Amino acid sequence: MLNITKTKTSSGYEFVINNGDISLVILYASNLDLYWTIESKKYIPVPNDLKTCNVFEIQGSEFNWCETQEDEINLIKRNKKINSSFKKHDEYKRLFSNGIITWHSDDFPYDKASILTMKKINEEFVLNFQKSLTDEHFYQTYAIRFRNSGSRYQPFNCIFMRMYLDLIKYDPDYHQIHFEELNHKMKIKKLK
């Protein structure tokens, strides 16, 4: 079961979506850019020369923000097919492939940046975070920056801002059960 904490900051909101030992943190920062990162209670030492990964999974029925994620993934897919000018740039070619969104953080050069991949597998959304590769270990991070000005993926950065704005509207104390959620829970019960 997800636990969602919403905290007002000087620049917007910070959300911590906890799923056991791992949390997804979504923050609108004072530089007016959006950040997603992953935090884990488990420390796993990894050699410095490898990209390390952390995976965050959300059951589609756990909260309605997942519906927004699915809508936004479909929006990226549709727009990429519609606008042929995007096909001229390598970044756009690599943004959406085989049902997977791959976003390289706007903080670092493309080949050094931390990477977020998003995909839907059955009823689950799987977010995979890969740590950045920088020459200085101190600056390695899982954080993904979505620039609101100067993003390599512009205009798709706006889609993630919309997801953030939809999350602001989410009220964990007032969660109505949707028919789809009830249907999903009944499927799980039958499988057991």
For each residue, the residues with C-beta under 8 A, 3 or more apart:
1: 62
2: 17 18 19 58 62 63
3: 17 18 19
4: 15 16 17 18 63 170 172
5: 15 16 18
6: 13 14 15 168 170 172
7: 13 14 15 16
8: 12 13
9: 12 13 14 27 28
10: 30
11: 28 29 30 32
12: 8 9 27 28 29 164
13: 6 7 8 9 27 28 164 167 168
14: 6 7 9 25 26 27 28
15: 4 5 6 7 24 25 26 27 167
16: 4 5 7 23 24 25 39
17: 2 3 4 23 24 25 26 56 58
18: 2 3 4 5 22 23
19: 2 3 22 23 24 56 57 58
20:
21: 40 41 42
22: 18 19 38 39 40 41 42 54 55 56
23: 16 17 18 19 38 39 40 56
24: 15 16 17 19 36 37 38 56 127
25: 14 15 16 17 35 36 37 38 39
26: 14 15 17 34 35 36 164 167
27: 9 12 13 14 15 34 35 36 37
28: 9 11 12 13 14 32 33 34 35 164
29: 11 12 32 33 34 35
30: 10 11
31:
32: 11 28 29 148 149
33: 28 29 106 145 146 147 148
34: 26 27 28 29 145 146 148 157 160 161 164
35: 25 26 27 28 29 143 144 145 146
36: 24 25 26 27 116 127 129 143 144 146 160
37: 24 25 27 129 141 142 143 144
38: 22 23 24 25 54 56 127 129 142
39: 16 22 23 25
40: 21 22 23 43 44 54
41: 21 22
42: 21 22
43: 40
44: 40 52
45:
46: 50 52
47: 50
48: 137
49:
50: 46 47
51: 115 130 131 133
52: 44 46 130 131
53: 128 129 130 131
54: 22 38 40 128 129 142
55: 22 126 127 128 129
56: 17 19 22 23 24 38 126 127 128 129
57: 19 124 125 126 127
58: 2 17 19 62 63 66 69 124 125 127
59: 62 66 123 124 184
60: 66 67 70 120 123 124 125 180 184
61: 66 123 180 181 184 185
62: 1 2 58 59 66
63: 2 4 58 66 170 172 175
64: 67 68 170 178
65: 68 69 163 166 167 170
66: 58 59 60 61 62 63 69 70 125
67: 60 64 70 71
68: 64 65 71 72 162 163 166 167
69: 58 65 66 72 73 118 125 163
70: 60 66 67 73 74 120 125
71: 67 68 74 75
72: 68 69 75 76 159 160 162 163
73: 69 70 76 77 101 118 120
74: 70 71 77 78
75: 71 72 78 79 159
76: 72 73 79 80 95 96 101 156 159
77: 73 74 80 81 96 99
78: 74 75 81 82
79: 75 76 82 83 86 156
80: 76 77 83 86 87 92 95 96
81: 77 78
82: 78 79
83: 79 80 86
84: 87
85: 88
86: 79 80 83 89 92
87: 80 84 92 93
88: 85 92
89: 86 92 93
90: 93 94
91: 94 95 104 110 152 153
92: 80 86 87 88 89 95 153
93: 87 89 90 97
94: 90 91 97 102 104
95: 76 80 91 92 101 102 103 153 156
96: 76 77 80 100 101 102
97: 93 94 100 102
98:
99: 77 119 120
100: 96 97 117 118 119
101: 73 76 95 96 116 117 118 119
102: 94 95 96 97 115 116 117
103: 95 115 116 117 118 144 146 153
104: 91 94 108 110 113 114 115 152
105: 108 113 114 115 116 132 143 144 145
106: 33 113 145 146 147 150 151 152 153 157
107: 113 114 132 141 143 145
108: 104 105 112 113 114 132 134
109: 112 113
110: 91 104 113 152
111: 133
112: 108 109 132 133 134
113: 104 105 106 107 108 109 110 132
114: 104 105 107 108 129 130 131 132 141 142 143 144
115: 51 102 103 104 105 128 129 130 144
116: 36 101 102 103 105 127 128 129 130 144
117: 100 101 102 103 126 127 128 130
118: 69 73 100 101 103 125 126 127 128
119: 99 100 101 125 126
120: 60 70 73 99 124 125 126
121: 124 126
122:
123: 59 60 61 184
124: 57 58 59 60 120 121
125: 57 58 60 66 69 70 118 119 120
126: 55 56 57 117 118 119 120 121
127: 24 36 38 55 56 57 58 116 117 118
128: 53 54 55 56 115 116 117 118
129: 36 37 38 53 54 55 56 114 115 116 142 144
130: 51 52 53 114 115 116 117 142
131: 51 52 53 114 140 141 142
132: 105 107 108 112 113 114 139 140 141 142
133: 51 111 112 140
134: 108 112 137 139 140
135:
136: 139 140
137: 48 134 140
138:
139: 132 134 136
140: 131 132 133 134 136 137
141: 37 107 114 131 132
142: 37 38 54 114 129 130 131 132
143: 35 36 37 105 107 114
144: 35 36 37 103 105 114 115 116 129
145: 33 34 35 105 106 107
146: 33 34 35 36 103 106 151 157 160 161
147: 33 106 150 151 154 157
148: 32 33 34 151 157 161
149: 32
150: 106 147 154
151: 106 146 147 148 154 156 157
152: 91 104 106 110
153: 91 92 95 103 106 156 157
154: 147 150 151 157 158
155: 158
156: 76 79 95 151 153 159 160
157: 34 106 146 147 148 151 153 154 160 161
158: 154 155 161 162
159: 72 75 76 156 162 163
160: 34 36 72 146 156 157 163 164
161: 34 146 148 157 158 164 165
162: 68 72 158 159 165 166
163: 65 68 69 72 159 160 166 167
164: 12 13 26 28 34 160 161 167 168
165: 161 162 168 169
166: 65 68 162 163 169 170
167: 13 15 26 65 68 163 164 170
168: 6 13 164 165
169: 165 166
170: 4 6 63 64 65 166 167
171: 174 175
172: 4 6 63 175
173:
174: 171
175: 63 171 172
176:
177: 181 182
178: 64 181 182
179: 182 183
180: 60 61 183 184
181: 61 177 178 184 185
182: 177 178 179 185 186
183: 179 180 186 187
184: 59 60 61 123 180 181 187 188
185: 61 181 182 188 189
186: 182 183 189 190
187: 183 184 190 191
188: 184 185 191 192
189: 185 186 192
190: 186 187
191: 187 188
192: 188 189
